[in-house]
Amino acid sequence: MEKDARPGWIDRLAVRWKVSPPRVLIILLVFACTGFTVMFLKRPVVAWATGEGEPSVWFSVLYYLFILPFYNAILLVYGALFGQFRFFWDFEKRFFGRLLGKKP
């Protein structure tokens, strides 16, 4: 039986990110750890800010605006812990460059 000639999604990410396939898995693990950390921190932060009440729409909008820098800082911390700081530092520079409309 012939093997599919198309590269898998890990290989496509490796090419896109210019890293080896094993590094892709580590990078995805860093994104997962960061997402879970932010998810676990949300409930206590919302409870503290709203006093166990239902958050308003304005609070939700402000939360998502203010969580962005914290998410990115946590991403750099996990990136450093997993030995991928350089990748995530470059990722952050590209991300904020796009966000602020600057050309690389």
N, C-alpha and C positions, 0 to 999 in steps of 0.2 A: 504494500500500500504506500502511496506517495504521501510525503509530509507536506503540509500546507506551506506554500512559499512565502506567505505574508508573515512579517514579524509580529510577535505577540505584543501585548500592550506594555509589558515591562521593557521590552526592547525598544519600542517606540519612545517611551519616556526616557530611556537611557540616551537615545540619540538626541532627543529634544533638549535634555538637560546637560548633555555632554558629560555623562558619567557612566560608570560600568553598571551592568544589571544588578549586581549585589548592592551597590550603593543606592540604587533606586529603592530597594526594599528598606534600607535604613532610613532614607529620606521620607518614605511613606510612613514609617513607624514614628518619626519625629512629628509629622503632621497629625497623626492619630493621637499621640500623647498630648500634644498641644490642645487639640480639640476637646479631648476628654477632660483635661485640666480646666479649661474655660467653662465647660459644661458643669463640672462639679462645683466651681466657684460661683456660678450664677445664682443658685438658690439662696445661699447665705447672704450674698450681696443684696439681692432684691429684698429679702426679709429684713435686713438691717435698714435699708433705705425706705421701705414702705411700712415697716412695723407690722408685718404679716398681713397687711391689706393687699388688695388687688392693685397692681401697678397701673398707672394711667398710661395712655397712649404716648404722652410727652415723655414720661419716664422711660418707656421702652425705646423711643427714638434716641434719647440721650444715652441710654445704656449702650446701644449698639454703636453710637458714635465714639463713646469713651472706651469701649472694650477693645477697639481696634489697636491702639498703641500697646495695651497690655498683652493682647494676643501676640503681637509681633515681638514684644520683649520675651514672652514665654517661649516663642518659637526659637529665638536666638539661644536661650538658655538650654532648651532640649537639644538644639543643634550642636551646641558645644559639648554637652554631656555625651552625645553619641558620635562625637568626632567629625561633625559636619558643619562646623561654624562658618567656614569660608563659603560653602555653598549657600547657606541661609543668609549670610551677610550680603552676598551678591544678589540673592533673591529679594531681600528687603530693599536694597538700593533700586533695583528695577521696579519693584512694586510701587514704592513711593514716588519714583520718577514718573511713572505712568499716572499715578493718582494726582500728582501736582502738575501734570502736563508738560514735563520736561523730556527732552529727547535724550536717549542714552549716548 
